[in-house]
Amino acid sequence: MVFHLLHPAIREALKERGISEPTEPQKRAIPEILSGNNVLIIAPTGSGKTEAALLPILSKMLERDIDRPGIYVLYITPLRALNRDLLDRIKWWGERLGFRVDVRHGDTDKADRQRQSKTPPHILITTPEMLQAIMTGKRLLTHLKELQWAIIDEVHELAEDKRGVQLSLALERLRYHVGRDFQIVGLSATVGSPVEVAKFLMGVDRPFKIVMVNITRQMKLDVVRPKPTAEDYKLAETSGLFPDVIARLKLIKKLVEENRSTLIFVNTRSMAELLGFRLTYLFPDIPAAVHHSSLSKMVRVSVEERLKRGELKAVVATSSLELGIDIGHVDLVIQYISPHQVTRLLQRVGRSGHRLTAVPKGVVIGEDVNDVMEATVIVKMARNGFIEPTQIPHKPYDVLVNQIVAFLIMKPRWKLEELYHVIKRAYPYRDLAIEELRRVVKFMQDLYPRLAVYFEDSDTVARPRGRGFYRYFYETLSMIPDERQYAVINAKTDELVGTLDESFVAEYGNAGVKFIFRGRPWLITAVEDRSIKVVEVSDPSGAIPSWIGEEIPVPFEVAQEVGKLRRRALELGDHKALAEEYGISEETAAFILEELTKHKGPLPDDKTVVIEQFRENVVVVHAAFGTLVNRTLGKLIGELLIKILEKPVGVHQDPYGVIIQSSDPLPAELVAEQIRKLASMDAREIAELIKSALVKSGSFKRRILHVAKRMGAVDKEADVYSISMSKLVEAFSGTPVFDEALKEALERDLDLQHTAEVLQRIRWGEISIAFSAEPTHLGEVLYEKLSHRLEIIPPERLRRLVLDSTKARLLNYSMLAACLVCGWYGIIRVGEVYELKCPRCGSADIGVVRVVKSDNLEREIRRNYDEIKRTAEILRKYGWTGLYALASRLPIDAVEELLASLNGVDLNELTGKIQEMEKEYLKQRLLE
């Protein structure tokens, strides 16, 4: 047993915590870490990874008898809200063994920061962004000279984005400062390229060991698609939901009731809200809640704790709960609609079965035939051990600018050669050329304010004078794009309809675009500074779902397997044989076969593209190539058609097809000609064509804006409508800003590599092109999904749904309550409060803090004491109704005004008034 390798004090502490047996990651990682190796531990959440990393390091600290003041261990976690359970566990180990543990994040107050500078903790827990700030403080930098170990948590979260690249350079800067290497231990959920991820974490030419605990083969995975019953059709008439939606909701209810605790994962925040509302609306007796990144931290923490205590039986969540947040034992994971990627499925299902002996269980509930087939192949690929490769960003220039500034803060003058050698040790910059670095430094010199001074004669880069240099750095500690919200206003009534994310507005925010929003089709009539003017329309055809930008892309490999499944299903022609081959239930196999036999005409599969004349002016290109390849193909076909027709064409893509619409008749043969033309082009011509299409797109303009902000080339407050985006593209053409935005768009939004492969296979005849002169069943499935991503709801029913949804939000809202008499405080949930009395002293003198910004509740009470006194007056006067109104997004003045205007209390009437006032208040804020 590996625990005997640890220091006796740790063995005693393990007994205290009731831990007698090591988990699999602990068995394998502890000896490697004790040997001094850099280690990447890949294992599911809840498998003891934190202790696997921490215990051998604490053991080595005890043996060394550390006496000099300094920070010896950095624990870096990318979680925006530092995990309370994780902190408590690490603090317990530290205190028990005589080591100081402290936390540094954005909410750490001045007194705590000063204390950390004077008396450094032995173990400092922080975020990648906060590490950037810490390394600018002289005292803390001195304390970091003692650094021996760095534990990096949630590595899978960091490896694929620019936050991770920024951290990899920060670690190189730290090694330069310390003057030696330190031991790195990485903790990760399932990833597709373990060696690449380890290299990313450790840097170039540093040895490492990988400890990988594979739970895939033990997982119990199932794909289901419930059929609506006669009862579901009846319920559909009274509830206003579709029968198949009711069948899915009833299945969720059944599964939730059969288990103690269930996580229900969805792919977008809007779907989390929609599903959470529908569950509580149809089955109010099921204790369920919603968890996603847009909710306030206090609400998320409250949901996590209530699930852990067993007060909730189910939580509907997005990827916000994929991370290592402790929520206790989970019996079952339901994935509502395909997770689109094998990695997602494994990370999500890995959240269940956290006892050493428990088997992770997951059920995917499918929607239409493509969704069910996609889930089927994802489950099969997971069982066969396939995981999508991890894509580490390749030498991004915006992160480079940010980190060169950080290097200049650390040391005011660098020989370019010396700086180059330090940067090249970071894995994402392993093949950076010195000429590229020189070009970036010269660009930094040309900015205003300057971010660097370059001396050509001595090939030296130096820190510029002026505050602008430092202001840039502190404003860009984070590589996470700052997404704006835009008001959507009904042009006829001037009412606020809702808000849209910048990603949607940048791509589709033009007059004449039709989109589905809040269950209704709208047409954009005008776009002003911070608002989108719209009118409601009756015809939803060709509309775009408003949350399209949030979707997880389906990889090329998964879509190809779906194509293969289509072909294989018809070859077998028997649902029992299909069920056996793909490891699914006979019911699911029968549904797939039944749907495929409805399809008349050529079948689109992994080796066949079918071009279908869906309407006179609509062509569907069936292509099983995944989201990014189909988006690339769509842009290429669209660009060629625009040149021929000299008119705009609408192009929408799905993982299994591209839909092309024109205002005039559009023959399918014309679309086929463009695909053949693309297949005859060489790689250079295709690259030029895609670049030409890309730079005109809203998504590219948004990318260039975010890159320019990160590089200090435009003001941090600029948004897609405050500056001319076309002029911005023109101004940065030929600069590192343009090059980086183009590279980011090609890497993240498109897939040129697989598109080139597909076109080559068409040219060689490995993929054939077939035609259908008539609309087909699979064409209908595609068109339905793209046009009606969220169901179109009749206005009178929508009003009721929205009212009930707002009511559910207010009743589920959590606040910090405090007694003004005895000082008691605690988190309360509006729907669970029966009387407003202090549980300790019985006083009715209780007030609330409506929005809590940090984990330190005592500090929150001190900061918000005036708010507590003011809300206590409201609660004394209006009781529970006052608490319900305070759960709204209205300022306190508006809440008082609303409550004073009430004649008697009807909850529906009050909720309706809150809705109207919230809309008006939000509109004013967005337009300020």
Buried (B, 14 or more C-beta within 10 A) or exposed (E): EBBEBBBEBBBEBBEEEEBEEBBBBBBBBBBBBBEEBBBBBBBBBBBBBBBBBBBBBBBBBBEEEBEEBBBBBBBBBBBBBBBBBBBEBBBBBBEBBEBBBBBBBBBBEEEBBEBBBEEBBBBBBBBBBBBBBBBBBEEBBBBBEBBBBBBBBBBBBBBBBBBBBBBBBBBBBBBBBBEEEBBBBBBBBBBBBBEBBBBBBBBBEBEBBBBBBBBBEEBEBBBBBBEBEEEBEEBBEEBBBBBBBBBBBBBBBEBBEEBEBBBBBBBBBBBBBBBBBBBBBBBEEBBBBBBBBEBBBBBBBBBBBBBBEEBBBBBBBBBBBBBBBBBBBBBBBBBBBBBBBBBBBBBBBBBBBBEEEBEBBBBBBBBBBBBBBBBBBBBBBBBEEBBBEBBBBBBBBBBBBBBBBBBBBBBEEBEBEBBBEBBBBBBBBBEBEBEBBBBBBBBBBEBEBBBBBBEEEEBBBBBBEEEBBBEBBEBBBBBEBBEBBBBBBBBEEEEBBBBBBBBBBBBBBEEEBBBBBBBBBBBBBEBEEBBBBBEBEEEBEBBBBBBBBBBBBBBBBBBBBBBBBBBBBBEBEEBEBBBEBBBBBEBBBBBBBEBBEEBEBBBBBBBBBBBBBBBEBBBBBBBBBBBBBBBBBBBBBBBBBBEEBEEBBBBBBBBBBBBBBBEEEBEBEBBBBBBEEBBEBEEEEBBEBBEEBBBEBBBBBBBBBBBBBBBBBBEEEBBBBBBEBEEBBEBBEEBBBBBBBBBBBBBBBBBBBBBBBBBEBBBEEEBEBBEBEEBBBBBBBBBEBBBBBBEBBEEEEBEBBBBBBBBBBBBBBBBBBBBBEEEBBEBBBBBEBEEBBBEEEEBBBBBBBBBBBBBBBEBBBEBBBEBBEBBBEBBBEBBBBBBBBBBBBBEBEBBBEBBEEBEEEEEEEBBBBBBEBBBBBBBEEBBE
